[in-house]
Amino acid sequence: MHKAAFIASGLFMLAGPVIAADLPIKAVRPAEPFSLWQIEIGARYWYSIGRTAYDLHTSGARSSPVISRLDYHNMSTHSGEVFFRIDSPMKFFVKGYGGFGGITGGTMNDEDFPPFFNGPYTKTESRTRGFLGYANLDVGYSFYESHPVNAEPRLRLGAFVGYHYRAELADAWGCRQTVTGGQICEGAGALAGNVKVITERDSLHTVRAGAVADLWFTPALKLTVDAAYTYSDVRAFDTHYFTFGTEPSRGYGHGFQLETVMSYAVTPNANVGIGARYWHTGINDFTEPASGAAGQAQTYQVDRYGTFIQSSFRF
């Protein structure tokens, strides 16, 4: 009796692993590295549309009437840029980008208003070409990150401060009158498109503070949203080749910068993505210096928005 029981228990112990091997086992996602540095570097192509516009008032007061208006708009620009992000084990991160591109098309309208302008209302049109250069560097901290077990989505939130620089040059070519009765560049006085009439050269030194959110819908599919408040020191040089030459202006103003990217990891290390970006700066105390006077007040606005594609490598 005891011998039969011993043999039966031995057979059960031998059969147990075989039975267990046939049972389904739930897959568990491996734990992600928690204390490793993460580095991502990549490149982008950005197609954007730019606008730079400002009103010149009759005196140093913004409440004074507008005497002239310059509006560079629909400036299509093709840019290439590189970008990076470094995350430390302590949740601090550094990110940035830099790029350069060409302004290949656009329109500049130059308006003058009576009775301050010596003549009737006039509005001329010119074509624009030029260049765009920019760079950005942010330092931040990821203050929240969810770690669901074998589940998505996963969320990471961070805050940052940074510096942004932008330089833009737009040349206006040719000149023709667009309103009846205007006395500048009308009829036989119109200038051909190979004649440079005005150059606008602007630079923006900007401090920014904002937040960034990363949302993983799956381990491969990620949405990133970056938003920042900006404060800019803007310096502009407006050159009219056939009239008064170069006049400098300077002002300080508020704005914002928005960016969103949807990226997909085609391999554990290689990513591709598509995104959109919008920059805005507005200045109400822009001033053109004048010798022996308070200067001429201006209201200034610069915008740029567009879409981009990117690829990156993470290690």
Secondary structure as UniProt FT lines:
FT   HELIX           2..21
FT   STRAND          38..57
FT   TURN            62..63
FT   STRAND          66..87
FT   TURN            89..90
FT   STRAND          92..112
FT   TURN            114..116
FT   STRAND          122..145
FT   TURN            149..150
FT   STRAND          154..177
FT   TURN            180..181
FT   HELIX           187..189
FT   STRAND          191..216
FT   STRAND          221..240
FT   TURN            241..244
FT   STRAND          245..265
FT   STRAND          270..288
FT   TURN            291..292
FT   STRAND          296..314
//
